Amino acid sequence: MVVISELCLENFSQEKQIQFGFIFAKVVLTFGIAAAIIALGWFVGPSGRVTVTEFSPDSISHRTFTYYQWCGIQCTPREKNVWQSDFDAYLHESGYVGPTGNDRWHFIKGFAPGIRGWHGPAKQMCKATGCWNGDDRWVRWSHANPELADVVWPQVISWARQENYNEIAYLLWITDLENATSTEEADSKILLSIENANL
């Protein structure tokens, strides 16, 4: 009787070990398949780090956010950073920027796996004002020409808020504004920008 019960216990213990082995194998296999799918998606699909830079015509500031995607699906939270270029800070410090009550953000540029040349309408304006490359020539020009700055920058902010970024780029790149010597000349360059920016 004792021998039979010991045999029963031994068989029961072996069955439990076999069941545990099957469960453990299923778990390992499931995780292995999931890891293989994730790894395959990382190398096959558009997977990796995404970085986007935007401009707010309302607050005259920038923000950058990054996240990771797998097969085009965002898989980490966005890390956001709001910042001001030297030019943005100058406009604020000089009192040119007032509140609008809005919070719009316009795409400047971005980098993502499998995408080249990803940029938006605000990019040319930001390049013209030196947003991210440390170019402070417009700040220096404004300090050297405060009367002209009082004519130009309110118009530039108005255009930005109307999303007329081409006018800003045209004024700062094409019209030779840096060599203007009077407010009348600055006004004429502003009119020239309005007429020709979208031709």
Secondary structure, 3 states (H helix, E strand, C coil): CHHHHHHHHHHHHHHHHHHHHHHHHHHHHHHHHHHHHHHHHHHHCCCEEEEEEEEECCCCEEEEEEEEEECCEECCCCEEEEECCHHHHHHHHCCCCCCCCCCCCEEEEEEECCECCCECCCHHHHHHHCCCCCCCHHHHHHHHCHHHHHHHHHHHHHHHHCCCHHHHHHHHHCCCHHHCCCHHHHHHHHHHHHHHCCC
